[in-house]
């Protein structure tokens, strides 16, 4: 198993550069690049360059910051291109009402009688987001869930990365109920009533007993006492217990309190109240400590991906490029001759469009990211936000990067950054391209490299088109 050790980083601040860039020579000098396209009779003419050399390859991604996220992810599957991936969600659980007391009244010590205690996981609703989220990414095959109680506290105001290890206590799932099959589009029967789709995992009654005992303290169970008594859970799966060729990554609602631990109980009352079933919810909600954790095994990944990222054979990136969320893979792109545009006197860049065509794998269960992000790299390999990004940080209408479903491409416009390079305000050290939603989505995409499938037919290759004006 190949487990990649990755150092923490802040996205758009610190990234790892893993291999040296091989710069091939050009067939013709580019010191006068574009001049042959300029109309000499038009002093303010427009010109276009679309033959720039592009070098690109795949790298393993750094660890991603993954705290305070929605949706939470858990599950595992075997990706036919990217290999094995597993997600786990670590979260606090809180009281829904302050100071609950699970005794009959203030003048008796009669305890509540536990009927059941259930972990309820609400499927994430992808309609509330613009991203290509899915309730289950991959297959709907059976999985083996584990709900470990945390043995240490996590905190809302702390920063967590996807490779953070947390001390764990026992698996709280009631023996015999670890296997489940996701049904994200089927209603669920609860007390004889059909409700919206959800996963319901029975937990051990001993957890309910502990909560009831703790509520007997004067004033009931306070929020502070509850967090120390029950520090949270790690929701994960044991991939050795099911067929990962058929399973997937499940997205759960972690902010809206629909995901929760629900305790059903009765009090020993006289008839006719003796059968009254009561419920208390311990919600998973926003404003609490939580993060996603990810594990990858690329040993069964596409050989081109593995040879680029693991073995440093960067030339393979000229044909095949791979981007995956969850701290998986990212792209390094270099356009070595951008600075030569300085040799064109009086040049003003109108557009610099980098096009990334998507490889059309016919698999509607493995959607591509809704957006990609491009960053500049400095001489030390650190990333920075391009000035084109600052034009519109939210909608990104200028720099682009949103998936074009019709043409199956991503496009970036970095004309302002290129003008800075020409003006000598910036040095060109290449770019890094990553997926949006890296810490809370399972998407991935294969990109055609600059020489795929045939350099003589570049219409479906990664390309750069630069339009400029001479003034």
Secondary structure by P-SEA (a helix, b strand, c coil): ccccbbbbbcccccccccbbbbbbbcccccccccccccccccccccccccccccccccccccccccccccccccbbbbbccccbbbbbbbbbbbbccccccccccccccbbbbbccccbbbbcccccccccccccccccccbbbbbbbbbcbbbbccccccccbbbbbccccccccccbbbbcccbbbbcccccccbbbbbbccaaaaaaaaaaacccccccaaaaaaaccbbbbbbccccccccccbbbbbbcccccbbbbbbbccccccccccbbbbbbbccccccccbbbbbbbcccccaaaaaacccccccccccbbbbbccccbbbbbbbccccccccccccccccbbbbbbbccccccccccccbbbbbbbccccbbbbcccccccccccccccccccccccbbbbbaaaaaaaaaacccccccccccccccccccccccccccccccccccccccbbbbbbbcc
